[in-house]
Amino acid sequence: MSELRHRSAVSPLRRAVTGRFADRRGVRANQRLPLIDEIVRAHRPEDPMHCLRPAVLAAAARSFVAAFPGEVLYAVKCNPEPAVLRALHAGGVRHFDCASPAEIRLVRQLFPDAEIHYMHPVKGRAAIREAWVAQGVRDFSFDSMAELEKILAETEGQPGLGLFVRLVPPKAETMYDLSGKFGAVPAVAVELLRRAAAVAERVGICFHVGSQCMEPAAYARAIALAAEVARESGVRIDVLDVGGGFPVSYPDVTPPPLADFMEQIADAFAATGLADHGCRLWAEPGRALVAPGVSLVVQVQHRRGDELFVNDGVYGSLSDAGVPAFRFPARLIRLDRAAAQEQTGFAFFGPTCDSADRMAGPFHLPADAGEGDWIELGQLGAYGGSLRTAFNGFDQARLVEVRDRPLLETPGYDLIAIAA
């Protein structure tokens, strides 16, 4: 029926870019891929199983690339699995936002001609040097004068440098506020932009409104602030990078349609007049491109009342189901008998010996769910694989490519073309 490939929790950034499931020529024909239930029936997996949907990933990429009025840079940290990157590339993504030398090396190995942008605002000197000399990276972000001087020292005044000032944006309605760690306040950003313009071939402003942003107007406010910084500095910027944060659906979350975000961005950008001087737009989506494209199949090992002990948890692929309390869409997979019609809200415990390995949910499943059943959890393409650890030795998982549709679909993404 299908091969299953074992993988450890070691990041794909540290593994060879190989694998029988990843067709090096691009996304495999969807109709040749199995369904999840077929794989479970044939192999009865006892390790967690990551179910990658190449057609869903490619379709999400096509939708976003078509909708965004500029260049789309995939945020590799969100899911660096090579098969995921190939599917996004097949969907039209040609630019990649990287945050480490390992991510840069991975993208360069997969796509030698890709545009790679080093958008982490704080970097080691050796990392800057490797990116510039060995990997041909020319764009770097920064949010302090010290970081700028570091970049200039390691690039040694060579031509082609792109410098991007990371700006703290106005507060927004988001799941994660990312302004506490990175970003310059407007007055500082003005001075950084002036200094960058004196030494770089191209300059820009970037920001990140926060992860899982539910407020389209947040991008408009941030764009207006960036334009104000540019005007105050007297610098004609080449790029305005609106970052990531574009949201996806979860069982208790239905975000505004993608079109609402794109309309706010386009209108706000037009109002600044920056495009009249050749400024271009970039975005750095992560979750919005990959969340629906991967699900996780776990097996129930024990039931205690309304709590299910499963073989993956917060130290594995379900980190976001822990303290952040994300609820993922869930469905029961049972092979030998029908499941109960009545539904119950369950909490999960993961496989480790740590009592903090708990996911409150509730995850709604048939009331008779129990040992030996499998559960598919959707919307785990974002950070599900990249945050796995080897704690307690629970570092084995399987990776398969499937043709199933996502368990949830986010408004505004055209996934109709996916073959069922």
N, C-alpha and C positions, 0 to 999 in steps of 0.2 A: 504494500500500500504506500508506504513512505519510509524513507530513512529518518532516523532521529540522530541528531548530533549532540553529544555531550559537550558542555562547556563549563568551565569553572567560573567562580565569581570574579576572578581576575578580570580587570577591565579589558575590553577589546583593544584599547590603546597599547596594551603590553603583550598582546597576542599577535601571532602572524596573521596577515590579512589573507586568510584562506578559508576553505570550508565548502563542503559538497553542496550545501544549500544555496550558496551565493554564486549565481551565474555571473562570471566576469564580463559578459557582454551586455549586461543590463538586467532588467526585471524579467523573470521567467514568465512565459505565457500563463495567464491566470487560470485558464481552463485545465492546465496540466497539473495544477497543485491540488492537494487533498483538502478535505474539510477537517476541522478539528475533531469532530465526533468520530470520523473514520480513523484518525490517528490514535485516539484514545482506545477505540475498540480493538485495533490491531496490536497495540503495544502496551496498553494498560500501564502508563508511566507512573513510577513511584517517586520520581524527582519532579520538582517544578518544571513547567514547560512554557517557554516563551513562544507565542504564536504570532509570527510576523506576517503582515498582509502587504506584500509589495504593491499590489494594485491600489490599495487604499492610500498608502504613502505617496505613490506617484500622483494619484488624483488630487490629494490634499495640496501637494506642491504645485500642481498645475493651477488649481483654483487660486491659491495665494499669489503666485507669480502673475496670473492674469489680472487679479484685482488690484495689486499694489502699484502705484504710479512711480516706480523707481526700481532699484536693484534690491534683490532679496538675498540676504546673507543668512544661511542656516546656522544657528547656534549649536555647534557640534557637541558641547557639554551635555545637551539634553538627551542625546542618544547617539553614541559614537559607533554603534554596531556597523561594520562594513556593509552588510546587506541593506541596512536602513539608508546609509549614505548613497548607495547605488540606486536605490529606489527613488530617492529625492532628486538625484541627478537625472534620472530618467524622466522625472516630472518637470525638469527645466531649471533646477537650481544649479547655478554656476559659481556662486560666491559663498564663502564659508567664514563664519566668525569663530575664531579659535582662541583658546585661553591658555594654552600651554604648548611647549615644544612637542610633546607627544601627540596632541591633537593635530598640530601642523604637519608632523611627519606622516601621520595616518592619511590625512587628506591629500598630501602631495604624492604619496605612494599610489593611492587609488586614482587620483585625477591629476596627472602631471601639469595640465594647463589651467587648473582652477585658480581663481582669484582668492587668495587667503588674506584675511585681515586680522591682525593681532589686537583684539579689542579689550583685553584685560588691562585695566589702568595701572596695575603695579606688577612689574616683571623683574626677574633676576637679570643680571648683566649677561651671563652666559646664554640665557634664553633669548635675549634680544639679539645677541651676536649670531647665534645659530639661525634664528629666523631670517635675519638680514643676509648673512653670507651664504649659508648652506641651502636655505629653502626659498630664497627669492621673495620673501615677504617685504612689502614696502609701506604698509599702513599700520600705525601704532596709535593707541589711545593713551591718554594720561590725564591726571587731575591735579598735578602739583608741579612746581618749578623743579623740584629735585628729580622727579621722574623724567621730566623733559630733558634735563641736563644728562641724565643717565642714557637716554635714547640717543642723544646727539653724540655722546662720547663713544658709544658702541657702534654707531653707524659711520663715524669718522668723517662726517661732512660730505659723504658721497651723494650724488644726485639721485632723484627719484623718490625722496622721502615724503610720506603722507602723515600728517599729524592731526589728531582728533581730540579736542578738549571734551572731557566727560563733565557734563553739567548736572547739578542737582535739580531735578524738575519739581514743580509744585506737587503737593500731596494728591493722591488719587485713591479711588475705591479699588483696592487690590487684595489678593490673598497674601502676598509677601511684599512688604515695603523694602525696596533695595537701596534706599538713599542713605542708610546709616553707615555704610562701609565705603562707598565710592562716590565721587562727584565733587566738583568745585562750586562754591556759591557764586552768584553772578559777578560780583566785584572781582573775585579772584580769576574767574573764567575770562574776563575781559583782558586782564594782564597776560594770562597764558596764551590767549589767542594772538595778541600782538607779538609776543615773543616767537610763537610758532610760525607766524606769517613771515617773519624776517629770515627764517632758515629753511623752510620746507617748500617743496614743489607744489603741494596742495594741502589745504587745511580744511578742517570741518569741525562741527559741533555734534556730539552724540549725547544721548541720555537714555534712561530706562525708567518708565513710569511705574514699574513694579510688576511682579508676576501675576498672571491670571487677573488682568485688569478688566473690570466690568463696566467701565465708564468711558465711552468713546471720546467724550469731551476732554478727558485728561490729556490726550495727545495734542489737541488743539491748544490747550493752555501751555504745554511744554514747548510746542513749536513757537508760540508767540514770545515766550521767554527767551528762547534761543535766538530768535530774530532780534530781540532787544539787545542781547549781549553782543551780537555781531555788529549792530549799528553803533553801540557805545564804543566798541573797540576800533571802529573805522576799518575793519578788515572785511574784504569781500570773500566770503567763504565759498568753497567749491562743493561741499557736501553737507547735508543735514541728515543725520542718522537718528531715526525715531526709535531705535532699539527694538526690544521684544515686548512681552507681556500680553500678547493677543490671546484671548481666553478660548477654552473649549467647554463642551457640555460635560456635566457629571449628573448623577441621579437627582441631586437636589439643587442643581445649578443649570440654568439655561441662559447663556450670555446673549447680549444683543447680536444681531446678524453681523457677519463680517463686513458687509457693505456699509454699515453704520460707522465702523471704525475708519474704513477707507474714505468715506465722504468727509468725515471730520478732518482727517489728515490732509486730503487734497484741498479742501476749502481753506484750512488754516495756512497751508503752505502758499497757496495762491495769494492770500491776503498779505503775506509778508513782502511780496515782490522780489524775493530772493531768486526765483527762477528767471527773472528778467536779466539777471547778471550771470546766468549760467550755472547756478547752484542746482545740484541734483539731490534726490531723496534716496536714502537707504533705509532698510529695516532689518532686524535680526530675530525673526521668529524662531522659536524652538518648539514649545508645547503645541502650538497651533498646527504645526506640520506633522508631528509624529504621534501625538497622544492616541488618536483613534486607530493607528496602524499596527499596534501590538497589544495583545492581551496575554494574560497569565493563567495557566491551568494549574491548580493546586489540588492535592488529595487530602481528604479528611482522615485524620489518624485517630481521633477520639472525639466524643461528644460528652459535654457536661451541661445539662440543662439547655440553655440558649447560647452556649458557648461551644465553638468548634475549634479543635486543635488541628491546624493545617501545616503543611510541610514547607511553607515560606512565610516570611514575616517582616518586621520592621528593620531587621538587620540584613534582609535580602531585598526583594523587589518591592516590598510594600512599606517603604519608609514613609511615604506621604499619608499612609493610612494610620500612622501612629499619632504623634503629637499634633501634626497639622490636621488630622482627622478627616482626610479626604474619604468620601464614600465613592466606591467604584461600582459600576453596573455589574451584577452577578447573575449567573445562571447555573443550575445544577446539571451535571452530566452523569446519568446513571444508565448502565448497560443491561441489567438483568431484569428490571421490573419498573413499572411506572412510578413516578413520584407523586406525592400527595398534592392535591389541588390547593389546600390551605397554605398560606405563606406565614413565615415567622421571621422577625428581625433578629439576626444572629450577630454576636461579637466573635472575633477570631483571636486565637493565640497562635503565635508562630512556633517554630520547632526548637528554638534555643532554650537554655535553662534560665534565662533572664525573665523575670515576671513583667518587666517593662515591654516585653515583646508581645504587646496586646494592641488590637485594632478594634476600637469600640463600634465602628459602623453606625447604625445597624446595616447589615447586608441582608437583603430580603431574599429568602430561598424557601423551597418547599419545607413544610413543618417537620417532615420525617427525615431530613438530611442527617447523615451519620457516617460512621466509619466506612471507608472504602469508596464513598462517592467522590467524584471530582467536581470542582467548581471552576468555572471560567470567570475571570475578573477582567473587565474591559478598561479602556482608556489608560493603559499602562505603558504606552510608547514613550511617554515623557518621564524620564528619571527612574523608571522602573528597573531598567538594566544597569544604568550608570551608577546608581547608589548602592549596589550590592556589596556586601562584605563577606569575609570568610569566617566570621565569628562562630565559635563552637564547631567549626568544621562543616557547617552547612553551606557549602559553596558550590554544589553541583546543580546544574540546571540543563535543560534541553532546549535547543533552538530549532524551530521548524518554520517553514514557509507554508502558508495556507491561503485559500481563496475565500474564506468567510468574509461577510460584511462586518463592519464594526458593530459593537453592541449598542453604541450611541453615536449619533451623528450631530455635528455642530451646525447651527443655522448658517447658511451662506456658502457652504462648501459643496461644490458640484461633484458628487461621487456616483452619479447615476450610471456612468460608463463602466463601473466595476462589474465584471461578470460574476454571477452567483454560482 
